[in-house]
Amino acid sequence: MTSTYFYVDGMPISAEDFLKRLFDKIQLPVLLGSEEQLRKLWANPITRRDLLEKLEREGCSKDDLQKLQELIDAENSDLFDVLQYIAYAKPTVSRAARVETSKDNIFNLLNEEQREFIGYVLRNYVDVGVDELDVSKLSTVLTAKYGSLHSAQERLGNAQGIQDTFVDFQQHLYSEVVA
């Protein structure tokens, strides 16, 4: 059995002590708000980045969340699921399952070119993780898919429209699944 350590103020602490710190000092559920507030913040790449920065300032870095992700055996899940699991005792969902259950709602309002592009983004998300959904990655993703930004715009429309599509589909990806 291996021990995972987290570093707080340069000192190693156990995973158990780190989780206790998330609740006692950082007050993770209070910081995140309700499950619905967390979902709303996470579903927008800009507010998601702000939330991750806020967690970092409070002493819970993205690296820490990734270590927790491993500890709870959720490497194929989103960091959103890690936060939900820790703060609200919700089961984790794999990225692939999240995409599968959201796909119809995501693709419903898109044209064929947009579906192809968002399908590409979603495959990267499943393979790599939530970082693929950051707006700062958009030009890299477009260049990888289409060869150039100009080619992407020829197929998908103007830059603002492409960005809106990229941001807007994420609302559906993180919407609560009602059984």
Secondary structure, 3 states (H helix, E strand, C coil): CCCCEEEECCEEEEHHHHHHHHHHCCCHHHHHCCHHHHHHHHCCHHHHHHHHHHHHHCCCCHHHHHHHHHHCCCCCECHHHHHHHHHHCCCCCEHHHHHHHHHHHHHCCCCHHHHHHHHHHHHHHHHHCHHHHCHHHHHHHHHHHHCCHHHHHHHHCCHHHHHHHHHHHHHHHCCCCCC
